Amino acid sequence: MLKVFLVLLTFLPSYALADMTEWADFQVIDGLLVFDIELYGKPAKALIDSGSQINMISVKAVEENRTEVQRGKKITTSGVIGSEKSDIYKNVPVTLFGIKTKLVKVSTIEKEYADIFLGLPFLRSFIIQIDYPNSKIRLLTKESIDLELYENIAMKTHQGTNFPLVEVSLNDENNVWLVLDLAYTGSIFLDRAIAKRKGWLKKFSLSKTELHGAIEQLESESFWLPEIQFGPIELENIKVTIPPEGENIHLFEIDTSLTHINGVLGYEVLKHFVLTIDFKIGKMHIGYSNRVGKN
């Protein structure tokens, strides 16, 4: 169980938040953030996936709306663990957060956690605020708040992939850049080479585990790290998952002349906090909710 033992932050002032949608409720289903939308004018579910370079639609949703979908070409869809071939569909009409819009291009996905998977092309258009303790989410316009002023965690956008990266200190021994993936259901997924280099594979007991993302899953190993720090937050007893020996992970093979991606940060760490994120410019504020138990 995670234990929070140091808090060094303040809440965003209410006067700074204007031009925003109403809070929408979400459910956490197996660590995935899912909420209600309309798709082709009918009730549907959407999922937030900041580890996806494209918006996606489930194959089931395509079949249910086959008379209305506009099909395009096939592409390769990449997630933080792997990739897969999929069909492309164009101008998909959705209503979410009270906004009617069209997703210009979506790929298909076999998973059925949701009908629509909102990836970076959608997320980069807004500032997104997620109140995990209260299961609330909303969008803010870019003009509503300057996260340059309020950011309290080192974050940047990876130039090669647009993945959002946050800097995390592991056990006060190693600083790493991890993809902030709102569809990764675990705590930390880490390059095995780092754990091996730090001697953690011998120091800490390893156990078999399964790694889950929105697109893929992988048989893996894990150990418990005594502490991590990201921004002003320190957490202890964190489960770290590593790929098995010899497994090639797409994420760790991206051009190393750019900032090297060391792993993924996911739900089991983020679920304690309120996140305010501008994915396009790579800025983020992390804090605690002052709304627990309130509507």
BELURWO-V62889 format. One line per field, one symbol per residue. psi: psi as a letter, one per 40 degrees, with the letter a starting at -180 (. if undefined). Layout:
psi=???
This chain:
psi=hihhehhfiiihideehifiiihiiiihhfehhhihahhfeihiiihhgeeheiiihiddddddfdedihiaiiihhhaedaiihiihiifhhihifehhihhdhiiihdifdidhhhaddddeeihhhhgddefiiiiiidedigeddeifihiihhddeehhhihhhhffdhhihihgheeheachhihddddddeeddddihiiiihhhiddiihhaiiihhdiihhbehhiighhhhiiihehhhddeeiheeahhheaihaddddeeihhhhgddefiihhaihfehei.
